[in-house]
Amino acid sequence: MLLVFRFLTGFFGGPVLATGGATIMDMYPPVEVPYWIGIFGSVRILGPVMGPLIGGFAAQAKGWRWTIWELTWLCAGVLTMIFFLMPETSQANILYRRAKRLRVATGDSRLKSQSEIDVKGVTVKDNLIILARAFTLTFSEPVVFFVDLYCALIYGILYLWFESFPLVFGEIYGFNIGLQGLVFLGIFVGGVLTLPCYLYWIRKYLTPTLKEPPIRPEVVLPPTFFGAVALPICLFWYGWTARSSIHWIVPLVGSGSFTVSIITLFMPVLSYLGMAYPQYAASVLAGNALFRASCGVVFPLFARALFRNLGIGPGNSLLGGLSILFIPIPFILFYGGERLRHRSKNATHAV
């Protein structure tokens, strides 16, 4: 029963993650998109970090079921805000609703929006093609494939890595359940410090570039150079300082540097995908979310076995070595992404 409801949680919560980036692209011009993608993506990373912070003490005092009640209250509040305060952003749906109101007001059934006219010619096959586009674009577009692969690796490492915290701070340093939740503050503080720096870079360097068309989507990628290098450094730092002879603050600070890498990697590539494939932004970002979520589910399944059998240091070294193999991807996209886009019939050549 618990697995069924966890499935339903993912099923109903997934659309927010899959369509959030496309919604932002509907609402804001290209100049502002990187700001909001950065904030949206950072919240997606810092949210899972806040969970153990709040839920750790609740689970210790009231049991794990109490954390479910906390999530219920939070979701109810967010749902209320979205229902009453968040407007529709799809132009096609806005025009459809307007045409529907006009038909009721005038009694003229000939008044139709363009989307209603277009949908009459849409077949079941067309709908299946649209549904499959998230998969087809992922595997037919090299740019999308490598970005999705990198994002999936980062997401998988993040959730696999979370499984090591009870082993490090619970078994090595003797923290109770509540204090084990507090150690996620390192990741949270790292994100809080990094996000303003990233937004400042957007304002100082990226925004002036975006105001001078034609815009190359690759201009959003320079922060990924830093993030690609910072990720393995964080994993090696955390893994080899997590021992009883070293104060717990050292691996805690090392864990904070993970958020530095994930924000400077994750946020720019999401903006890049949306800008490189504006016509199919929803499909591309949905495919990216599917890849990430899949790795986020699978990686933690072998986390305990990994760290138990290899140890904290070697286990993190394995992850660090894997992340080193992916370091060239941001550089390849920055210097060769334009050539790859010109070979594609789906990607934009200028924004």
C-alpha positions in Angstrom: 0.0 0.0 0.0 2.8 2.4 0.9 4.4 1.8 -2.5 1.1 2.5 -4.3 0.7 5.8 -2.6 4.4 6.7 -3.3 3.7 6.0 -6.9 0.6 8.3 -6.8 2.7 11.0 -5.2 5.1 10.9 -8.0 2.4 10.6 -10.6 0.5 13.7 -9.5 3.6 15.7 -8.4 5.6 15.0 -11.6 3.8 17.5 -13.9 5.0 20.4 -11.8 8.6 19.3 -12.4 8.1 18.5 -16.0 6.2 21.6 -17.1 7.7 24.2 -14.7 10.5 25.3 -17.1 8.1 25.5 -20.1 5.7 27.6 -18.0 8.4 30.0 -17.2 9.3 30.3 -20.9 5.6 31.1 -21.6 5.5 33.9 -19.1 8.8 35.7 -19.5 10.9 37.0 -22.5 14.3 35.3 -23.2 16.2 38.0 -21.3 14.4 37.1 -18.0 14.2 33.3 -18.5 17.6 32.5 -16.9 16.7 34.4 -13.7 13.5 32.5 -13.1 14.9 29.1 -14.3 17.7 29.7 -11.8 15.3 30.3 -8.9 12.9 27.5 -10.0 15.7 25.0 -10.3 17.4 26.0 -7.1 14.1 25.5 -5.2 13.9 22.0 -6.7 17.3 21.2 -5.2 16.9 23.0 -1.9 13.4 21.5 -1.3 14.7 17.9 -0.8 17.3 19.4 1.6 14.8 21.2 3.7 12.8 17.9 4.2 15.3 16.2 6.5 15.9 19.6 8.3 12.2 19.8 9.3 11.3 16.1 9.3 14.2 14.8 11.3 13.1 16.1 14.7 9.4 15.3 13.9 10.3 11.7 13.1 12.4 11.5 16.3 9.7 12.9 18.5 6.5 11.6 16.9 7.5 8.8 14.5 7.9 8.8 10.7 4.2 9.1 10.0 4.2 12.6 11.4 6.4 13.7 8.5 3.6 12.7 6.1 1.3 15.0 7.9 3.8 17.8 7.5 3.9 17.2 3.8 0.1 17.1 3.6 -0.2 20.5 5.2 2.5 22.0 3.0 0.9 20.6 -0.2 -2.5 21.8 0.8 -1.2 25.3 1.3 0.6 25.3 -2.0 -2.4 23.9 -3.9 -4.6 26.7 -2.5 -2.1 29.4 -3.6 -1.8 27.9 -7.1 -5.5 27.5 -7.5 -6.4 31.1 -6.6 -3.3 33.0 -7.6 -1.5 31.4 -10.5 -2.9 32.4 -13.9 -3.0 30.4 -17.1 0.2 30.9 -19.2 -0.6 29.0 -22.4 -1.6 31.4 -25.2 -3.7 28.7 -26.9 -5.7 27.9 -23.8 -6.2 31.6 -23.0 -7.6 32.2 -26.5 -9.8 29.1 -26.2 -11.3 30.3 -23.0 -11.9 33.7 -24.5 -13.7 32.2 -27.6 -15.8 30.0 -25.3 -17.0 33.0 -23.3 -17.8 34.9 -26.5 -19.9 32.0 -27.8 -21.9 32.0 -24.6 -22.3 35.8 -24.6 -23.2 36.1 -28.3 -24.8 32.7 -29.1 -22.6 32.5 -32.2 -21.2 29.0 -32.4 -18.9 30.0 -35.3 -16.6 31.9 -33.0 -13.6 29.6 -32.4 -10.0 30.0 -31.4 -7.2 28.8 -33.7 -6.4 25.9 -31.3 -10.0 24.6 -31.7 -9.6 24.8 -35.5 -6.2 23.1 -35.4 -7.3 20.3 -33.0 -10.0 19.1 -35.5 -7.2 17.9 -37.8 -5.3 16.1 -35.0 -5.5 12.3 -35.2 -4.7 9.7 -32.5 -1.4 9.2 -34.3 -0.6 12.9 -33.9 -1.3 12.7 -30.2 0.9 9.7 -29.8 3.7 11.5 -31.6 3.4 14.4 -29.2 3.4 12.1 -26.2 6.5 10.3 -27.5 8.3 13.5 -28.5 10.1 13.7 -25.1 11.7 10.3 -25.8 12.3 10.9 -29.5 14.0 14.2 -29.0 16.2 12.8 -26.3 17.5 10.0 -28.4 17.6 11.8 -31.8 19.2 15.0 -30.7 22.9 14.7 -29.4 22.6 18.0 -27.5 19.5 16.9 -25.6 20.9 13.4 -25.0 24.2 14.5 -23.4 22.5 17.2 -21.4 19.9 14.8 -20.1 22.6 12.2 -19.3 24.6 14.7 -17.3 21.6 16.0 -15.4 20.5 12.5 -14.7 24.0 11.7 -13.3 23.9 14.8 -11.1 20.4 14.0 -9.8 21.2 10.4 -9.2 24.4 11.3 -7.3 22.5 13.8 -5.2 19.9 11.2 -4.0 22.4 8.4 -3.7 24.7 10.8 -1.7 21.8 11.6 0.7 21.9 7.9 1.8 25.4 8.3 3.1 24.5 11.0 5.6 23.1 8.6 8.2 26.2 6.4 7.8 28.6 9.3 8.2 26.9 11.5 10.8 24.9 8.8 12.5 27.4 5.9 12.7 30.8 7.7 12.5 29.9 10.9 14.5 27.1 9.5 16.6 24.4 12.1 15.7 20.8 11.3 16.6 18.0 11.4 14.0 17.2 15.1 14.6 20.8 16.1 14.4 21.3 14.1 11.2 18.6 16.3 9.7 20.5 19.4 10.7 23.6 18.3 8.8 21.7 19.0 5.6 22.2 22.7 6.5 25.6 22.4 4.8 24.0 21.8 1.5 21.3 24.4 2.1 23.7 27.1 3.1 25.9 26.3 0.0 22.8 26.8 -2.2 21.8 30.1 -0.4 25.3 31.5 -1.0 25.6 30.3 -4.5 22.3 31.4 -6.0 22.8 35.1 -5.5 26.2 34.8 -7.1 24.7 33.0 -10.1 21.9 35.6 -10.4 24.5 38.4 -10.2 26.4 36.8 -13.1 23.2 36.7 -15.1 22.5 40.4 -14.4 26.1 41.6 -14.9 27.2 39.5 -17.9 24.4 37.5 -19.4 21.6 40.0 -19.6 23.5 42.6 -21.7 24.4 39.7 -24.1 20.8 38.6 -24.4 19.7 42.1 -25.3 21.7 42.0 -28.5 20.1 39.5 -31.0 20.7 37.0 -32.5 21.2 35.1 -29.3 23.3 32.0 -29.1 21.8 29.7 -26.4 25.4 28.7 -25.5 26.0 32.1 -23.8 24.3 30.7 -20.7 26.8 27.9 -20.2 30.0 29.5 -18.8 29.0 28.8 -15.1 28.9 25.1 -15.9 32.7 25.1 -16.4 33.1 25.9 -12.7 30.4 23.5 -11.6 31.8 20.6 -13.6 35.1 20.9 -11.8 33.6 21.6 -8.4 31.5 18.4 -8.4 34.3 15.8 -8.2 36.2 18.0 -5.7 33.2 18.0 -3.4 32.8 14.3 -3.6 36.4 13.6 -2.9 36.5 16.2 -0.1 33.4 14.8 1.7 34.3 11.1 1.2 37.9 11.2 2.5 37.3 13.6 5.5 34.3 11.6 6.9 36.2 9.8 9.6 36.2 9.9 13.4 39.7 11.5 13.6 38.5 14.6 11.7 35.9 17.0 13.1 32.4 16.7 11.6 32.5 20.3 10.4 35.0 19.4 7.7 32.8 16.9 5.7 29.8 19.2 6.4 31.6 22.1 4.7 32.5 19.7 1.9 28.9 18.8 1.4 28.0 22.5 1.1 30.2 22.7 -2.0 28.0 20.1 -3.7 25.2 22.8 -4.0 27.7 25.1 -5.6 28.4 22.6 -8.4 24.7 21.6 -8.8 23.4 25.1 -9.2 26.2 26.3 -11.6 25.6 23.1 -13.6 21.9 22.4 -13.4 20.5 25.9 -13.8 22.4 26.9 -17.0 21.7 23.7 -18.8 18.0 23.9 -18.2 18.0 27.4 -19.6 20.1 26.2 -22.5 17.7 23.4 -23.4 14.7 25.8 -23.4 16.5 28.4 -25.5 17.9 25.8 -27.9 14.6 24.1 -28.5 11.9 26.8 -27.9 9.3 25.2 -30.0 9.6 21.9 -28.1 10.6 23.3 -24.7 7.9 21.4 -22.9 8.8 18.1 -24.5 12.5 18.6 -24.0 12.3 19.6 -20.4 9.8 16.8 -19.7 12.2 14.3 -21.1 15.0 15.8 -19.0 12.8 15.5 -15.9 12.0 11.9 -16.7 15.7 11.1 -17.1 16.6 12.8 -13.8 13.7 11.3 -11.9 14.6 7.8 -13.1 18.1 8.1 -11.8 16.9 9.8 -8.6 14.8 6.6 -8.0 17.3 4.0 -9.0 20.6 5.3 -7.6 19.5 5.2 -3.9 18.6 1.6 -4.2 22.2 0.5 -4.3 23.5 3.4 -2.1 23.8 1.4 1.2 25.5 -1.5 -0.6 27.9 0.8 -2.3 29.0 2.6 0.9 28.9 -0.6 3.1 31.0 -2.6 0.7 33.5 0.0 -0.6 33.4 2.4 2.4 32.6 6.1 2.5 35.9 7.3 1.0 36.2 4.8 -1.9 32.4 5.0 -2.6 32.6 8.8 -3.0 35.8 8.4 -5.1 33.8 6.2 -7.5 31.2 8.9 -7.8 33.9 11.5 -8.2 35.6 9.5 -10.9 32.4 9.1 -12.7 31.7 12.9 -12.6 35.2 13.6 -13.9 34.4 11.6 -17.0 31.5 14.1 -17.7 33.6 17.2 -17.2 34.1 17.7 -21.0 30.4 17.9 -21.7 29.8 21.6 -20.8 32.9 22.6 -22.8 31.8 20.5 -25.8 28.3 22.2 -25.7 29.8 25.7 -25.4 32.3 25.4 -28.2 30.5 22.9 -30.5 26.8 23.3 -29.6 26.1 25.8 -32.3 27.4 23.4 -35.0 25.3 20.6 -33.5 22.2 22.8 -33.5 22.7 23.7 -37.2 22.5 20.1 -38.1 19.2 19.7 -36.3 15.8 20.4 -37.8 14.3 20.8 -34.3 16.7 23.2 -32.7 16.8 26.9 -33.2 19.6 28.6 -35.0 19.0 31.9 -33.3 16.6 33.2 -30.6 
